[in-house]
């Protein structure tokens, strides 16, 4: 998959954002903070705008961000998306529900514990584990202790209650989820939020993998709002000619 046309042909989905590959020497994953004037930072703001149209149409307040396979950049995408949404004045919480390989606490310089799983175990309250970040309006709910059975936790009625609670507190709730194909976590989460944003590594994701991932999502009634084409080569995508 290399272009928006490929996305439309293979998945029958719209491309909401094109993010170019970060250049060598980029300091960290939060490029919208470190290099706010760079083209790839502007791409996340363009993604925010396009996504807001979709969210407004569907009245969605919570969505899962995931990919078909590992190492496609979904965690970096959601971290930057959460940041630009908060910068636009939205009350945002980023929930790390990648309970196998969590990374959001590292991105925002916070401890991984206590977090979501500690609330599940009744060892902490929600207010005790939600953390402020250096970005105004953006809160982080880290993963907490890694559980032996992530899928069972995510499928539980407790998770439904958590999604409802967070939607009452925040304008937008973003869930960082494991990839679709290796485990069932993303599908289970999408059944709770009813909305999903799909990150695809341009030139790195095969169409057959995307078709299999789409079949997995068909098991639930979640709507895929659109696709982020990530790691595009310099000069690719509809936004970069402005620079």
HULINGI-V44144 format. One line per field, one symbol per residue. burial: # if it has 16 or more other ideal C-beta (glycine too) atoms within 10 Angstrom, else .. A space follows every 50 residues. Layout:
BEGIN
burial: ???
END
This chain:
BEGIN
burial: #.##.##..##.#.########......#####.#..###########.# #..##....##########..################..#.######### .#######.#.#########...#....###.#.#.#########.#..# #.###...#..##..##..############.################## ##..#...##..##..#..#.###########...##.##...
END
